[in-house]
């Protein structure tokens, strides 16, 4: 068992890099592609996880202590922080267990180690799914607050928010258990990739629509103040920059991981895809970085 980076058996064969060459023997003068493999030091991975834990604990504590933040919108944000917290804690726990096993400081029967590995993987996968779900829920909540402002408090009630939160947690943990239980099936990878694409399309669609509505509203205000051209350009630039950063960070942090899943289905034996598989640890580290960015 290697301890170079946060090695883990998430979704079964994900951490088992497919062979970089096809079964047939290549000619003697043929060499494989030069792969760029980014190594993530164990200390860096654990440090990033600790920063994420501290940030998200601060968010949860702030919302819990401040009664003015006890509203559906902030409950969704709090749940996102809890999800990111679980992502970081579960990955750090997996990393710590693997390092202890590698060093011989932790002795456990093979069956117990396998059960512990499965339990942590379920937590990792479930936390990732819930994190994506709450990002989508926050986007929907903001959309309703803009386009149905007068009816927002009657639509997004506290009771409905708790039902949505409970459903997301239940579905996420169930999905995590099913994905790990059937980790050798291609359908599992396809479901995860489809879920990511659906969340990406949902967020892009809602936020772009909100930006267009905000720009239109700014133009109306500008016409009233006879400052149409400067106000429109300034607001559009700020709004576009904010939207680009928001969606860009989301895609940068989550995209490589789901690209890895897609290639596991499309070209598991291709040498170039094998180069991508070698950077699996980097992709998981980017997800930890997303858990750092979310509180900010």
C-alpha positions as CSV (number, residue, x, y, z in Angstrom):
1,X,0.0,0.0,0.0
2,X,1.5,3.3,-1.1
3,X,1.4,6.4,0.9
4,X,2.5,8.9,-1.7
5,X,-0.4,11.4,-1.4
6,X,-3.9,10.7,-0.3
7,X,-4.2,7.2,-1.8
8,X,-7.7,5.8,-1.4
9,X,-10.1,3.2,-2.9
10,X,-12.9,5.7,-3.6
11,X,-15.3,4.0,-6.0
12,X,-13.3,0.8,-6.1
13,X,-11.0,0.9,-9.1
14,X,-10.6,4.7,-9.2
15,X,-7.3,4.4,-7.3
16,X,-6.1,1.5,-9.4
17,X,-4.4,3.1,-12.3
18,X,-5.2,1.2,-15.5
19,X,-2.1,-0.1,-17.4
20,X,-0.5,2.6,-19.5
21,X,0.0,0.3,-22.4
22,X,-2.3,-2.2,-24.2
23,X,-1.9,-5.9,-23.6
24,X,-0.1,-6.4,-26.9
25,X,3.6,-6.0,-26.7
26,X,4.7,-2.8,-28.3
27,X,7.7,-2.7,-30.7
28,X,11.1,-2.5,-29.0
29,X,11.8,1.0,-30.4
30,X,8.4,2.4,-29.2
31,X,8.1,4.2,-25.9
32,X,5.0,5.3,-24.0
33,X,3.9,8.9,-23.6
34,X,5.8,11.1,-21.3
35,X,3.4,11.6,-18.4
36,X,3.3,14.7,-16.3
37,X,2.6,13.4,-12.8
38,X,2.1,16.0,-10.0
39,X,3.0,14.6,-6.6
40,X,1.1,16.0,-3.6
41,X,3.2,15.7,-0.4
42,X,1.4,14.1,2.5
43,X,2.1,17.2,4.7
44,X,0.6,19.6,2.2
45,X,-2.5,17.5,1.8
46,X,-3.0,17.3,5.6
47,X,-2.3,21.0,6.0
48,X,-5.0,21.9,3.4
49,X,-7.4,19.6,5.1
50,X,-6.8,21.2,8.4
51,X,-7.3,24.7,7.0
52,X,-10.6,23.6,5.4
53,X,-11.7,22.1,8.8
54,X,-11.0,25.3,10.7
55,X,-12.7,27.5,8.1
56,X,-15.9,25.4,7.9
57,X,-16.1,25.0,11.7
58,X,-15.9,28.8,11.9
59,X,-18.8,29.1,9.4
60,X,-21.0,26.6,11.3
61,X,-20.2,28.2,14.7
62,X,-21.0,31.7,13.4
63,X,-24.4,30.7,12.0
64,X,-25.2,28.6,15.0
65,X,-24.5,31.4,17.5
66,X,-26.0,34.3,15.6
67,X,-29.8,34.2,15.7
68,X,-30.1,36.7,12.9
69,X,-28.7,34.0,10.6
70,X,-31.3,31.4,11.5
71,X,-33.0,31.5,8.1
72,X,-33.3,29.0,5.3
73,X,-30.6,30.7,3.2
74,X,-28.0,30.4,6.0
75,X,-29.1,26.9,6.9
76,X,-28.2,25.9,3.3
77,X,-24.8,27.6,3.7
78,X,-24.3,25.9,7.1
79,X,-25.0,22.5,5.5
80,X,-22.6,23.2,2.7
81,X,-20.0,24.0,5.4
82,X,-20.8,20.7,7.2
83,X,-20.5,18.8,3.9
84,X,-17.1,20.4,3.1
85,X,-16.1,19.7,6.7
86,X,-16.9,16.0,6.2
87,X,-15.0,15.9,2.9
88,X,-11.9,17.3,4.6
89,X,-12.2,15.2,7.7
90,X,-12.9,11.9,5.9
91,X,-10.0,12.4,3.5
92,X,-7.6,13.3,6.3
93,X,-8.8,10.3,8.2
94,X,-8.2,8.0,5.3
95,X,-4.8,9.6,4.7
96,X,-3.8,9.2,8.4
97,X,-4.9,5.5,8.5
98,X,-3.0,4.7,5.4
99,X,0.2,6.4,6.7
100,X,-0.1,4.5,10.0
101,X,-0.6,1.2,8.1
102,X,2.4,2.0,5.9
103,X,4.6,2.8,8.9
104,X,3.5,-0.4,10.7
105,X,2.1,1.7,13.6
106,X,-1.4,0.4,13.1
107,X,-2.0,-3.3,13.0
108,X,-5.4,-4.5,11.8
109,X,-6.7,-7.7,10.2
110,X,-7.3,-7.6,6.5
111,X,-11.1,-7.9,6.9
112,X,-11.2,-5.1,9.5
113,X,-9.0,-2.8,7.3
114,X,-11.3,-3.5,4.4
115,X,-14.4,-2.6,6.4
116,X,-12.8,0.6,7.7
117,X,-11.8,1.5,4.1
118,X,-15.3,0.9,2.9
119,X,-16.8,3.0,5.8
120,X,-14.5,5.9,5.1
121,X,-15.1,5.7,1.4
122,X,-18.9,5.9,2.0
123,X,-18.4,9.0,4.1
124,X,-16.1,10.6,1.4
125,X,-18.4,9.8,-1.4
126,X,-21.6,10.9,0.5
127,X,-20.0,14.1,1.6
128,X,-18.9,15.0,-1.9
129,X,-22.4,14.3,-3.2
130,X,-24.0,16.4,-0.4
131,X,-21.5,19.3,-1.1
132,X,-22.6,19.4,-4.7
133,X,-26.2,19.2,-3.8
134,X,-26.0,22.1,-1.3
135,X,-24.2,24.2,-3.9
136,X,-27.1,23.6,-6.2
137,X,-29.6,24.3,-3.4
138,X,-28.0,27.6,-2.6
139,X,-28.2,28.6,-6.3
140,X,-31.9,27.7,-6.4
141,X,-32.5,29.7,-3.2
142,X,-30.8,32.8,-4.6
143,X,-32.7,32.4,-7.8
144,X,-36.0,32.3,-6.0
145,X,-35.0,35.3,-3.8
146,X,-34.5,37.4,-7.0
147,X,-37.2,36.3,-9.3
148,X,-39.9,35.7,-6.7
149,X,-38.8,38.3,-4.2
150,X,-42.3,39.2,-3.0
151,X,-43.2,35.5,-2.4
152,X,-39.8,34.3,-1.3
153,X,-40.7,33.9,2.4
154,X,-43.9,32.0,1.5
155,X,-42.1,29.7,-1.0
156,X,-38.9,29.0,1.0
157,X,-40.3,28.4,4.4
158,X,-38.3,27.0,7.3
159,X,-40.3,23.7,7.2
160,X,-39.6,23.2,3.5
161,X,-36.0,24.1,3.9
162,X,-35.6,21.4,6.6
163,X,-37.4,18.9,4.4
164,X,-35.0,19.7,1.5
165,X,-32.0,19.5,3.9
166,X,-33.1,16.2,5.3
167,X,-33.7,14.8,1.8
168,X,-30.3,15.9,0.6
169,X,-28.5,14.3,3.5
170,X,-30.4,11.1,3.3
171,X,-30.0,10.8,-0.5
172,X,-26.3,11.7,-0.3
173,X,-25.4,9.1,2.3
174,X,-27.5,6.4,0.5
175,X,-25.8,7.3,-2.8
176,X,-22.4,7.0,-1.1
177,X,-23.2,3.6,0.2
178,X,-24.6,2.4,-3.1
179,X,-21.7,3.8,-5.1
180,X,-19.1,2.0,-2.9
181,X,-21.2,-1.2,-2.7
182,X,-21.3,-1.4,-6.6
183,X,-18.0,0.3,-7.3
184,X,-17.1,-2.1,-10.1
185,X,-20.0,-1.2,-12.3
186,X,-19.6,1.3,-15.1
187,X,-23.1,2.6,-14.3
188,X,-21.8,4.0,-11.0
189,X,-19.2,6.2,-12.7
190,X,-21.8,7.3,-15.3
191,X,-24.2,8.3,-12.6
192,X,-21.6,10.3,-10.8
193,X,-20.5,12.1,-14.0
194,X,-24.1,12.7,-15.0
195,X,-24.8,14.2,-11.6
196,X,-21.8,16.6,-11.8
197,X,-22.9,17.7,-15.3
198,X,-26.5,18.3,-14.1
199,X,-25.2,20.4,-11.1
200,X,-22.9,22.4,-13.4
201,X,-25.7,23.1,-16.0
202,X,-28.1,24.0,-13.2
203,X,-25.6,26.5,-11.6
204,X,-24.6,28.0,-14.9
205,X,-28.2,28.4,-16.0
206,X,-29.4,30.0,-12.8
207,X,-26.5,32.3,-12.2
208,X,-26.3,33.5,-15.8
209,X,-30.0,34.2,-15.7
210,X,-29.6,36.1,-12.4
211,X,-26.7,38.1,-13.9
212,X,-28.8,39.0,-16.9
213,X,-31.7,40.1,-14.7
214,X,-29.3,42.2,-12.5
215,X,-27.8,43.9,-15.5
216,X,-31.3,44.7,-16.8
217,X,-32.2,46.1,-13.5
218,X,-29.0,48.2,-13.4
219,X,-29.8,49.7,-16.8
220,X,-33.3,50.7,-15.7
221,X,-31.7,52.5,-12.7
222,X,-29.1,54.1,-14.9
223,X,-31.8,55.5,-17.2
224,X,-33.6,57.1,-14.3
225,X,-30.4,58.8,-13.2
226,X,-29.4,59.6,-16.9
227,X,-26.1,57.7,-16.4
228,X,-26.9,54.7,-18.6
229,X,-23.6,54.0,-20.3
230,X,-21.1,54.2,-17.3
231,X,-23.4,52.3,-14.9
232,X,-24.2,49.6,-17.3
233,X,-20.6,48.9,-18.2
234,X,-19.4,49.0,-14.6
235,X,-22.0,46.7,-13.3
236,X,-21.8,44.3,-16.1
237,X,-18.1,44.0,-15.7
238,X,-18.3,43.4,-12.0
239,X,-21.1,40.9,-12.4
240,X,-19.4,39.0,-15.1
241,X,-16.1,38.9,-13.1
242,X,-17.9,37.6,-10.0
243,X,-19.8,34.9,-12.0
244,X,-16.6,33.9,-13.8
245,X,-14.7,33.4,-10.5
246,X,-17.7,31.6,-8.9
247,X,-18.2,29.1,-11.7
248,X,-14.6,29.0,-12.7
249,X,-13.4,27.8,-9.2
250,X,-16.2,25.3,-9.1
251,X,-15.2,23.8,-12.4
252,X,-11.5,24.0,-11.7
253,X,-11.8,22.1,-8.4
254,X,-14.4,19.5,-9.4
255,X,-13.8,19.2,-13.1
256,X,-10.6,17.2,-13.1
257,X,-12.0,14.6,-10.7
258,X,-15.0,14.0,-12.9
259,X,-12.8,14.0,-16.0
260,X,-11.0,11.1,-14.3
261,X,-14.3,9.3,-13.8
262,X,-15.2,9.9,-17.5
263,X,-11.9,8.6,-18.8
264,X,-12.3,5.5,-16.6
265,X,-15.4,4.7,-18.7
266,X,-14.2,6.0,-22.1
267,X,-10.6,4.9,-22.4
268,X,-9.4,2.9,-19.3
269,X,-6.6,1.2,-21.3
270,X,-5.4,4.2,-23.4
271,X,-1.8,5.4,-22.6
272,X,-2.8,9.1,-22.7
273,X,-5.7,8.4,-20.3
274,X,-3.3,6.5,-18.1
275,X,-1.3,9.7,-17.8
276,X,-4.4,11.4,-16.4
277,X,-5.0,8.6,-14.0
278,X,-1.6,9.1,-12.4
279,X,-2.7,12.5,-11.1
280,X,-5.7,11.2,-9.1
281,X,-4.2,12.5,-5.9
282,X,-4.0,16.0,-7.4
283,X,-7.7,15.9,-8.3
284,X,-8.7,15.0,-4.8
285,X,-6.5,17.8,-3.4
286,X,-8.3,20.2,-5.7
287,X,-11.6,19.1,-4.1
288,X,-10.1,19.9,-0.7
289,X,-9.1,23.3,-2.1
290,X,-12.8,23.8,-3.0
291,X,-13.7,23.1,0.6
292,X,-11.3,25.9,1.5
293,X,-12.7,28.4,-1.0
294,X,-16.4,27.8,-0.2
295,X,-16.4,29.4,3.2
296,X,-14.6,32.5,1.7
